[in-house]
Amino acid sequence: MDEHSHQGLRGGAYPVPGGPAPLPDGDRVPVPVRSRRTLLRRRRFAYGVAVAVCVLVLLVVGVLR
């Protein structure tokens, strides 16, 4: 890796159009809060698995009868 000599302060950062708001110096990047949408996806997935298991059990019971 090439090293460059120090040339003083760099130019200031500028916001990108449509990007997130810049953070003030010293602030940490906030951790995104788990959205309600994620919880709904998990619940929906759990319901789907439960229905699939019920259908599979009914299918096996019907075949074995």
N, CA, C and O atoms as a GROMACS GRO file, in nm:
protein
  260
    1MET      N    1   0.085  -0.117   0.000
    1MET     CA    2   0.000   0.000   0.000
    1MET      C    3   0.090   0.124   0.000
    1MET      O    4   0.184   0.133   0.078
    2ASP      N    5   0.060   0.216  -0.085
    2ASP     CA    6   0.140   0.338  -0.094
    2ASP      C    7   0.096   0.436   0.013
    2ASP      O    8  -0.023   0.453   0.041
    3GLU      N    9   0.194   0.501   0.073
    3GLU     CA   10   0.164   0.604   0.171
    3GLU      C   11   0.183   0.740   0.107
    3GLU      O   12   0.276   0.761   0.029
    4HIS      N   13   0.094   0.831   0.139
    4HIS     CA   14   0.101   0.966   0.085
    4HIS      C   15   0.136   1.062   0.198
    4HIS      O   16   0.101   1.040   0.314
    5SER      N   17   0.205   1.167   0.162
    5SER     CA   18   0.240   1.266   0.263
    5SER      C   19   0.114   1.343   0.305
    5SER      O   20   0.019   1.357   0.228
    6HIS      N   21   0.117   1.391   0.428
    6HIS     CA   22   0.003   1.467   0.480
    6HIS      C   23  -0.003   1.602   0.411
    6HIS      O   24   0.097   1.675   0.406
    7GLN      N   25  -0.120   1.636   0.357
    7GLN     CA   26  -0.133   1.761   0.283
    7GLN      C   27  -0.231   1.857   0.348
    7GLN      O   28  -0.288   1.943   0.280
    8GLY      N   29  -0.253   1.844   0.476
    8GLY     CA   30  -0.345   1.934   0.544
    8GLY      C   31  -0.485   1.875   0.551
    8GLY      O   32  -0.506   1.757   0.525
    9LEU      N   33  -0.579   1.959   0.587
    9LEU     CA   34  -0.716   1.914   0.603
    9LEU      C   35  -0.780   1.886   0.468
    9LEU      O   36  -0.755   1.954   0.369
   10ARG      N   37  -0.862   1.785   0.467
   10ARG     CA   38  -0.937   1.753   0.347
   10ARG      C   39  -1.060   1.842   0.339
   10ARG      O   40  -1.097   1.907   0.437
   11GLY      N   41  -1.122   1.845   0.224
   11GLY     CA   42  -1.245   1.922   0.208
   11GLY      C   43  -1.356   1.860   0.291
   11GLY      O   44  -1.355   1.741   0.320
   12GLY      N   45  -1.451   1.942   0.328
   12GLY     CA   46  -1.561   1.893   0.410
   12GLY      C   47  -1.652   1.798   0.332
   12GLY      O   48  -1.660   1.804   0.210
   13ALA      N   49  -1.718   1.713   0.405
   13ALA     CA   50  -1.812   1.620   0.342
   13ALA      C   51  -1.937   1.697   0.300
   13ALA      O   52  -1.972   1.799   0.359
   14TYR      N   53  -2.000   1.649   0.199
   14TYR     CA   54  -2.122   1.712   0.153
   14TYR      C   55  -2.231   1.605   0.142
   14TYR      O   56  -2.201   1.490   0.110
   15PRO      N   57  -2.355   1.641   0.168
   15PRO     CA   58  -2.462   1.542   0.164
   15PRO      C   59  -2.490   1.494   0.021
   15PRO      O   60  -2.479   1.571  -0.075
   16VAL      N   61  -2.524   1.369   0.010
   16VAL     CA   62  -2.558   1.310  -0.119
   16VAL      C   63  -2.709   1.331  -0.139
   16VAL      O   64  -2.786   1.304  -0.047
   17PRO      N   65  -2.751   1.376  -0.255
   17PRO     CA   66  -2.895   1.393  -0.278
   17PRO      C   67  -2.969   1.261  -0.260
   17PRO      O   68  -2.931   1.159  -0.319
   18GLY      N   69  -3.074   1.263  -0.179
   18GLY     CA   70  -3.152   1.143  -0.155
   18GLY      C   71  -3.091   1.050  -0.051
   18GLY      O   72  -3.148   0.946  -0.022
   19GLY      N   73  -2.976   1.087   0.004
   19GLY     CA   74  -2.910   1.002   0.104
   19GLY      C   75  -2.955   1.036   0.244
   19GLY      O   76  -3.034   1.128   0.264
   20PRO      N   77  -2.903   0.962   0.343
   20PRO     CA   78  -2.940   0.991   0.481
   20PRO      C   79  -2.879   1.122   0.527
   20PRO      O   80  -2.782   1.171   0.469
   21ALA      N   81  -2.936   1.178   0.630
   21ALA     CA   82  -2.885   1.304   0.685
   21ALA      C   83  -2.748   1.280   0.747
   21ALA      O   84  -2.726   1.175   0.807
   22PRO      N   85  -2.656   1.374   0.734
   22PRO     CA   86  -2.524   1.356   0.794
   22PRO      C   87  -2.531   1.358   0.946
   22PRO      O   88  -2.614   1.429   1.004
   23LEU      N   89  -2.444   1.281   1.009
   23LEU     CA   90  -2.440   1.276   1.155
   23LEU      C   91  -2.344   1.382   1.206
   23LEU      O   92  -2.240   1.406   1.145
   24PRO      N   93  -2.376   1.447   1.318
   24PRO     CA   94  -2.282   1.541   1.376
   24PRO      C   95  -2.157   1.467   1.427
   24PRO      O   96  -2.164   1.347   1.456
   25ASP      N   97  -2.047   1.536   1.435
   25ASP     CA   98  -1.924   1.474   1.483
   25ASP      C   99  -1.942   1.419   1.623
   25ASP      O  100  -2.003   1.483   1.709
   26GLY      N  101  -1.890   1.301   1.646
   26GLY     CA  102  -1.895   1.240   1.777
   26GLY      C  103  -2.014   1.151   1.800
   26GLY      O  104  -2.017   1.075   1.897
   27ASP      N  105  -2.112   1.157   1.712
   27ASP     CA  106  -2.229   1.069   1.728
   27ASP      C  107  -2.199   0.933   1.669
   27ASP      O  108  -2.126   0.920   1.571
   28ARG      N  109  -2.257   0.831   1.732
   28ARG     CA  110  -2.243   0.696   1.679
   28ARG      C  111  -2.355   0.670   1.579
   28ARG      O  112  -2.461   0.734   1.584
   29VAL      N  113  -2.330   0.578   1.490
   29VAL     CA  114  -2.432   0.542   1.393
   29VAL      C  115  -2.544   0.472   1.468
   29VAL      O  116  -2.518   0.375   1.540
   30PRO      N  117  -2.668   0.519   1.454
   30PRO     CA  118  -2.778   0.458   1.529
   30PRO      C  119  -2.808   0.318   1.478
   30PRO      O  120  -2.798   0.291   1.358
   31VAL      N  121  -2.844   0.230   1.569
   31VAL     CA  122  -2.882   0.093   1.533
   31VAL      C  123  -3.028   0.098   1.488
   31VAL      O  124  -3.112   0.152   1.559
   32PRO      N  125  -3.057   0.041   1.372
   32PRO     CA  126  -3.195   0.047   1.328
   32PRO      C  127  -3.286  -0.031   1.423
   32PRO      O  128  -3.252  -0.141   1.468
   33VAL      N  129  -3.400   0.025   1.451
   33VAL     CA  130  -3.498  -0.038   1.539
   33VAL      C  131  -3.567  -0.148   1.460
   33VAL      O  132  -3.602  -0.130   1.344
   34ARG      N  133  -3.587  -0.262   1.525
   34ARG     CA  134  -3.654  -0.373   1.458
   34ARG      C  135  -3.797  -0.331   1.428
   34ARG      O  136  -3.874  -0.298   1.518
   35SER      N  137  -3.830  -0.333   1.302
   35SER     CA  138  -3.961  -0.282   1.262
   35SER      C  139  -4.071  -0.383   1.290
   35SER      O  140  -4.046  -0.503   1.307
   36ARG      N  141  -4.191  -0.332   1.294
   36ARG     CA  142  -4.306  -0.418   1.316
   36ARG      C  143  -4.325  -0.511   1.197
   36ARG      O  144  -4.380  -0.621   1.210
   37ARG      N  145  -4.279  -0.466   1.083
   37ARG     CA  146  -4.291  -0.546   0.961
   37ARG      C  147  -4.214  -0.677   0.974
   37ARG      O  148  -4.261  -0.781   0.928
   38THR      N  149  -4.097  -0.674   1.036
   38THR     CA  150  -4.017  -0.794   1.057
   38THR      C  151  -4.092  -0.892   1.146
   38THR      O  152  -4.093  -1.012   1.120
   39LEU      N  153  -4.154  -0.840   1.252
   39LEU     CA  154  -4.228  -0.927   1.342
   39LEU      C  155  -4.346  -0.991   1.270
   39LEU      O  156  -4.377  -1.108   1.294
   40LEU      N  157  -4.412  -0.916   1.182
   40LEU     CA  158  -4.523  -0.972   1.107
   40LEU      C  159  -4.476  -1.080   1.011
   40LEU      O  160  -4.546  -1.179   0.990
   41ARG      N  161  -4.359  -1.063   0.954
   41ARG     CA  162  -4.306  -1.165   0.863
   41ARG      C  163  -4.279  -1.295   0.939
   41ARG      O  164  -4.309  -1.403   0.889
   42ARG      N  165  -4.223  -1.283   1.058
   42ARG     CA  166  -4.197  -1.404   1.138
   42ARG      C  167  -4.327  -1.473   1.176
   42ARG      O  168  -4.336  -1.595   1.170
   43ARG      N  169  -4.425  -1.396   1.216
   43ARG     CA  170  -4.554  -1.454   1.254
   43ARG      C  171  -4.619  -1.521   1.133
   43ARG      O  172  -4.676  -1.630   1.143
   44ARG      N  173  -4.610  -1.455   1.020
   44ARG     CA  174  -4.668  -1.511   0.898
   44ARG      C  175  -4.597  -1.642   0.861
   44ARG      O  176  -4.662  -1.738   0.820
   45PHE      N  177  -4.465  -1.644   0.875
   45PHE     CA  178  -4.388  -1.764   0.847
   45PHE      C  179  -4.427  -1.877   0.943
   45PHE      O  180  -4.442  -1.992   0.901
   46ALA      N  181  -4.445  -1.844   1.071
   46ALA     CA  182  -4.484  -1.945   1.170
   46ALA      C  183  -4.622  -2.002   1.137
   46ALA      O  184  -4.642  -2.122   1.147
   47TYR      N  185  -4.715  -1.916   1.098
   47TYR     CA  186  -4.848  -1.964   1.059
   47TYR      C  187  -4.838  -2.054   0.936
   47TYR      O  188  -4.906  -2.157   0.928
   48GLY      N  189  -4.756  -2.017   0.842
   48GLY     CA  190  -4.738  -2.099   0.722
   48GLY      C  191  -4.683  -2.236   0.755
   48GLY      O  192  -4.729  -2.336   0.699
   49VAL      N  193  -4.584  -2.242   0.845
   49VAL     CA  194  -4.528  -2.371   0.886
   49VAL      C  195  -4.633  -2.454   0.959
   49VAL      O  196  -4.644  -2.574   0.936
   50ALA      N  197  -4.710  -2.390   1.046
   50ALA     CA  198  -4.814  -2.462   1.120
   50ALA      C  199  -4.918  -2.520   1.026
   50ALA      O  200  -4.960  -2.635   1.043
   51VAL      N  201  -4.961  -2.443   0.927
   51VAL     CA  202  -5.059  -2.492   0.830
   51VAL      C  203  -5.000  -2.606   0.747
   51VAL      O  204  -5.068  -2.705   0.721
   52ALA      N  205  -4.874  -2.593   0.706
   52ALA     CA  206  -4.809  -2.698   0.628
   52ALA      C  207  -4.800  -2.828   0.709
   52ALA      O  208  -4.822  -2.936   0.654
   53VAL      N  209  -4.768  -2.818   0.837
   53VAL     CA  210  -4.760  -2.938   0.922
   53VAL      C  211  -4.898  -3.001   0.936
   53VAL      O  212  -4.910  -3.123   0.928
   54CYS      N  213  -5.002  -2.921   0.957
   54CYS     CA  214  -5.138  -2.975   0.969
   54CYS      C  215  -5.180  -3.045   0.841
   54CYS      O  216  -5.236  -3.154   0.846
   55VAL      N  217  -5.153  -2.984   0.727
   55VAL     CA  218  -5.189  -3.045   0.599
   55VAL      C  219  -5.113  -3.176   0.580
   55VAL      O  220  -5.171  -3.274   0.534
   56LEU      N  221  -4.986  -3.179   0.614
   56LEU     CA  222  -4.905  -3.300   0.601
   56LEU      C  223  -4.958  -3.411   0.692
   56LEU      O  224  -4.967  -3.527   0.651
   57VAL      N  225  -4.994  -3.375   0.816
   57VAL     CA  226  -5.048  -3.475   0.909
   57VAL      C  227  -5.180  -3.529   0.856
   57VAL      O  228  -5.201  -3.651   0.858
   58LEU      N  229  -5.268  -3.443   0.809
   58LEU     CA  230  -5.396  -3.489   0.755
   58LEU      C  231  -5.376  -3.576   0.631
   58LEU      O  232  -5.450  -3.672   0.610
   59LEU      N  233  -5.279  -3.543   0.550
   59LEU     CA  234  -5.250  -3.622   0.431
   59LEU      C  235  -5.200  -3.760   0.469
   59LEU      O  236  -5.243  -3.860   0.411
   60VAL      N  237  -5.110  -3.769   0.566
   60VAL     CA  238  -5.057  -3.898   0.611
   60VAL      C  239  -5.168  -3.981   0.675
   60VAL      O  240  -5.177  -4.101   0.650
   61VAL      N  241  -5.251  -3.917   0.756
   61VAL     CA  242  -5.362  -3.990   0.820
   61VAL      C  243  -5.460  -4.041   0.713
   61VAL      O  244  -5.510  -4.153   0.724
   62GLY      N  245  -5.485  -3.961   0.612
   62GLY     CA  246  -5.576  -4.004   0.504
   62GLY      C  247  -5.519  -4.118   0.422
   62GLY      O  248  -5.594  -4.206   0.379
   63VAL      N  249  -5.389  -4.119   0.399
   63VAL     CA  250  -5.326  -4.225   0.321
   63VAL      C  251  -5.321  -4.354   0.402
   63VAL      O  252  -5.341  -4.462   0.346
   64LEU      N  253  -5.294  -4.345   0.531
   64LEU     CA  254  -5.282  -4.465   0.614
   64LEU      C  255  -5.416  -4.528   0.649
   64LEU      O  256  -5.420  -4.644   0.692
   65ARG      N  257  -5.524  -4.457   0.632
   65ARG     CA  258  -5.656  -4.513   0.665
   65ARG      C  259  -5.698  -4.615   0.568
   65ARG      O  260  -5.806  -4.672   0.581
   0.00000   0.00000   0.00000
